[in-house]
């Protein structure tokens, strides 16, 4: 019988207020997972493709990725992650204020798994994050062994 592993959250968000609300409300929804915040797209690229990152650290991750960020935008981070074998299987949820249908379609074409528009109203934003937290509690990710087998069969 497979053991369940908790999902670790990487939030890539340049807005301090949004980052705080996301973390606080994911925890309120019952997530006790690992949580790490990266402040912009360049920090995310450095994290995912840095030489000192152990392959095991890339397991059981879900990335919450903003689109509009300084230095490197979220779509470029998404593109790079989906191009590289080591990060291609990591689920990426775009969590952004951008609701342009062309941007949404482009993110799905590049490889995002889910696109969520952050509501502008405070209470609606909190409710959306709370629902995301419930979703993240039940999401199933491939085990490291399954990902390795899939990579070898390509």
C-alpha positions in Angstrom: 0.0 0.0 0.0 1.4 3.4 -1.0 1.9 5.9 1.8 0.5 9.3 1.3 2.9 12.2 1.2 1.9 15.8 1.9 2.1 18.3 -0.9 4.7 21.1 -0.5 3.6 24.5 -1.8 6.0 26.9 -3.6 4.3 30.3 -3.9 5.9 32.6 -6.5 4.3 36.0 -5.8 5.8 39.5 -5.8 3.0 41.1 -3.8 3.6 40.8 -0.1 0.0 41.3 0.8 -1.2 38.6 -1.6 1.5 36.2 -0.4 0.5 36.7 3.2 -3.2 36.2 2.4 -2.5 33.1 0.4 -0.4 31.5 3.1 -2.7 32.4 5.9 -5.8 31.2 4.2 -4.3 28.0 2.9 -3.3 27.2 6.5 -6.8 28.1 7.7 -8.2 25.7 5.2 -6.2 23.0 6.9 -3.0 22.8 4.9 -0.1 22.0 7.2 2.2 21.3 4.3 5.6 22.8 3.7 5.3 26.3 2.3 7.9 28.4 0.7 7.5 31.8 -0.9 9.7 33.1 -3.8 9.4 36.8 -4.6 9.7 36.9 -8.4 10.3 34.8 -11.5 14.1 35.0 -11.3 14.1 33.7 -7.8 11.9 30.8 -9.0 14.3 30.0 -11.8 17.2 30.1 -9.4 15.3 27.8 -7.1 14.3 25.2 -9.7 17.5 25.2 -11.7 20.1 26.0 -9.1 23.0 23.7 -9.0 22.6 23.0 -5.3 19.0 21.8 -5.5 18.6 18.1 -4.8 16.3 16.2 -7.2 14.4 14.9 -4.1 13.4 18.5 -3.3 11.4 18.6 -6.5 9.0 15.8 -5.4 5.6 16.3 -4.1 5.5 20.0 -5.0 2.7 22.2 -6.3 3.7 25.6 -7.6 1.4 28.6 -7.2 2.6 31.1 -9.8 1.7 34.7 -10.4 1.9 35.9 -14.0 2.9 39.6 -13.6 6.2 39.8 -11.7 9.4 41.8 -12.0 12.6 40.5 -13.6 11.1 37.3 -15.1 7.3 36.9 -15.5 5.4 33.8 -14.5 4.7 32.6 -18.1 8.4 32.4 -18.7 9.0 30.5 -15.5 6.2 28.1 -16.5 7.7 27.7 -20.0 11.1 26.9 -18.6 9.7 24.4 -16.0 7.7 22.5 -18.6 10.7 22.3 -21.0 13.0 20.7 -18.4 12.6 17.0 -17.6 13.3 17.5 -13.9 10.5 20.0 -13.5 8.0 19.2 -16.2 5.8 17.0 -14.0 5.5 19.5 -11.2 1.9 20.8 -11.2 1.7 24.6 -11.8 -1.3 26.6 -10.8 -1.4 30.1 -12.2 -2.8 32.3 -9.4 -3.1 35.8 -10.8 -5.2 38.9 -11.2 -4.9 38.6 -15.0 -8.2 37.5 -16.6 -7.4 38.2 -20.3 -8.7 35.1 -22.2 -5.7 35.2 -24.5 -3.3 35.1 -21.5 -5.3 32.2 -20.0 -5.2 30.3 -23.2 -1.5 30.9 -23.6 -0.7 29.6 -20.1 -2.6 26.4 -20.8 -0.7 26.1 -24.1 2.6 26.5 -22.3 1.6 23.8 -19.8 -0.1 25.2 -16.7 -2.3 22.7 -14.9 -4.9 25.1 -13.5 -5.5 28.8 -14.0 -7.2 30.7 -11.2 -8.0 34.4 -11.3 -7.6 36.2 -8.0 -10.8 38.0 -7.2 -10.3 41.7 -6.6 -12.7 41.9 -3.6 -10.9 40.9 -0.3 -13.6 38.5 0.9 -13.9 36.8 -2.5 -10.1 36.5 -2.6 -10.0 34.8 0.8 -12.8 32.4 -0.2 -11.0 31.5 -3.5 -7.8 30.7 -1.6 -9.7 28.7 1.0 -11.3 26.6 -1.8 -7.8 26.1 -3.3 -6.6 24.9 0.1 -9.3 22.3 0.2 -8.4 21.2 -3.4 -4.7 20.9 -2.4 -5.5 18.7 0.5 -7.0 16.0 -1.8 -4.8 16.4 -4.9 -2.8 13.3 -5.7 0.6 13.7 -7.2 2.7 11.0 -8.9 5.2 9.3 -6.6 8.9 9.9 -7.3 9.3 6.4 -8.7 6.4 6.8 -11.1 7.9 10.1 -12.4 11.3 8.4 -12.8 9.8 5.5 -14.8 7.9 7.9 -17.0 11.1 9.9 -17.7 13.0 6.7 -18.6 10.3 5.6 -21.0 10.6 8.7 -23.1 
